């Protein structure tokens, strides 16, 4: 426990009794808060009751724990010295993911290799009430892998093998630490296809995709991660190891524990093996970039494409700023006319080139009815790769350009024009600029709020009111506040917009059944 004392006319005294690295990192921020009360007042803050967000303190849901040398020794008995890290560099490297610029230091980083090792670790942590944060590749955008309570950061990076490819049954069994694109390329060589392809597929882990129920561009035609998960090996917070289902395409036997784990953001268990169903690899695809003078018209075309009977394998929206920033971030030959306000990147795939040509031509004719400009048809694989690279790097380009907050809104796709206009109107009301892009085909619009010249009070105060208005609009349109990034640490304060007390109570009770001592990713999704 870290005890801070403020005495009149004296500096703040800090007593470590003892303190975790995480608690020591909070010293300066807590000191600043306490000093605001002025001289003549004595304050004592016990960090066992608090955890830090970026700019304020909130009541913690799990009891922060001071890691002692005996616990480190117990972890070393399981993993050996080589895979237990307590040095400052390692702690810092695992203190953040891709969520804004948050950093929370864990007390120890552990890198297990097997489910049995994870089981042993969790039994120790459950016994001593040590907070555990599971981590994949750290590419998340909602703070799911942030160790905001200190304790154990458990990385799955060493669990990176493809265990079996069942070509007869079109299934693959893999560990959680393999990079998604590496898995896809291995399968592609065998003529097999695992469609979910988040923009970070070149660096994210398949285990993290399971935790967040990730999507990506191909979700519009092929669905998201949950549509491909048949069975999971999971280590529960109490240390038990179990399988959630069966390696079959139909399963009406008991509750669907597999789908309960998918998208649970590492709060119910740690996934150690994954069985995925696969598809035959489509042999051909065509791609075009369609410019529009009106961003709302671009969004309106989306629903019209499906209404006309087409099923694209990719249908991505990028407004002007998104495409411009991405063009500056990666080398590209794409030119953006001065009057263009948005683009749609449209792909069709299949096995019959003639049918695909008819589909792409039909969609392009339809696009002219919505005021599109000159369409760029990708002529070869190199140009296709260039266009997709530009789209997939938009998020990185925005982050490189400015501090930002990303909201992961999703609505029925016919409501996209209303959502986009609403976001811009709310931005005007609260004085913020947004850059919007996303998976238009399934109604998933990423709203990146750019800091620019917003004051500290605006950025961390009144802006939340604007974000709340965006989410309230999303709900009125029949949508929800996250399509694929998850709730994690940064969106949980908005859960009341979507769920009532009964729904929240049920989710919390499910969490308690899986994790009675609330050690696993506590404080994520809800308090």
JORA-V890791 format. One record per backbone hydrogen bond with DSSP energy under -1.0 kcal/mol. CO is the residue of the C=O (numbers start at 0). NH is the residue of the N-H. If there is no record, write none. Layout:
BEGIN
co->(CO	CO)
nh->(NH	NH)
END
This chain:
BEGIN
co->(0	2	4	6	12	14	19	20	23	25	26	27	28	29	30	33	34	45	46	50	55	57	67	68	69	70	71	72	73	74	75	80	82	84	86	87	88	89	91	94	98	107	108	109	113	114	115	116	117	118	119	120	121	122	123	124	130	131	132	134	139	141	141	142	145	146	150	150	151	152	153	155	157	158	160	163	164	165	169	170	171	172	172	173	175	177	178	179	180	181	182	183	184	186	186	187	190	192	197	199	199	200	203	204	205	206	207	208	208	209	210	213	215	216	217	217	218	223	224	227	230	231	232	232	233	234	235	239	241	245	254	255	256	257	260	263	269	272	273	274	274	275	278	283	285	286	287	288	289	290	291	291	293	294	295	296	299	300	301	302	303	304	305	313	314	315	316	317	318	319	320	321	322	323	324	325	336	340	341	342	343	344	345	346	346	347	349	351	352	353	354	355	356	357	358	359	360	361	362	363	366	366	367	375	379	380	381	382	383	384	385	386	387	388	390	392	393	394	395	396	397	402	404	406	407	408	409	411	412	414	415	416	417	418	419	420	421	422	423	424	425	426	426	432	434	435	436	437	437	438	438	439	442	443	444	445	446	447	448	450	454	455	457	460	461	462	463	464	465	466	467	468	469	470	471	472	473	474	479	486	487	490	491	493	494	499	500	501	502	503	504	505	506	507	508	509	510	514	518	520	523)
nh->(16	14	12	9	4	2	23	24	26	29	30	31	32	33	34	36	37	48	49	57	52	50	71	72	73	74	75	76	77	78	79	83	110	108	90	91	92	93	94	103	101	152	84	154	117	118	119	120	121	122	123	124	125	126	127	129	151	520	153	155	97	488	489	145	147	149	106	107	132	109	134	158	159	176	174	172	166	170	277	165	275	162	163	273	206	205	182	183	184	185	186	187	188	189	191	190	280	278	200	202	203	180	179	208	209	210	211	212	213	262	264	224	218	219	220	221	222	226	227	276	274	243	271	272	241	269	238	235	233	247	256	259	260	261	263	266	234	232	173	229	230	171	192	349	347	377	345	375	343	372	340	341	297	298	299	300	303	304	305	306	307	309	308	346	440	344	437	342	322	323	324	325	326	327	328	329	339	319	291	317	289	315	287	312	313	285	283	355	356	357	358	359	360	361	362	363	364	365	366	367	369	371	370	288	383	384	385	386	387	388	389	390	391	392	393	396	397	398	399	400	401	450	448	446	482	444	479	414	415	418	419	420	421	422	423	424	425	426	427	428	429	430	431	449	447	318	445	316	439	441	443	442	410	438	408	436	406	434	404	453	458	459	462	463	465	466	467	468	469	470	471	472	473	474	475	476	478	477	409	490	524	493	494	496	498	503	504	505	506	507	508	509	510	511	512	513	514	517	131	523	525)
END
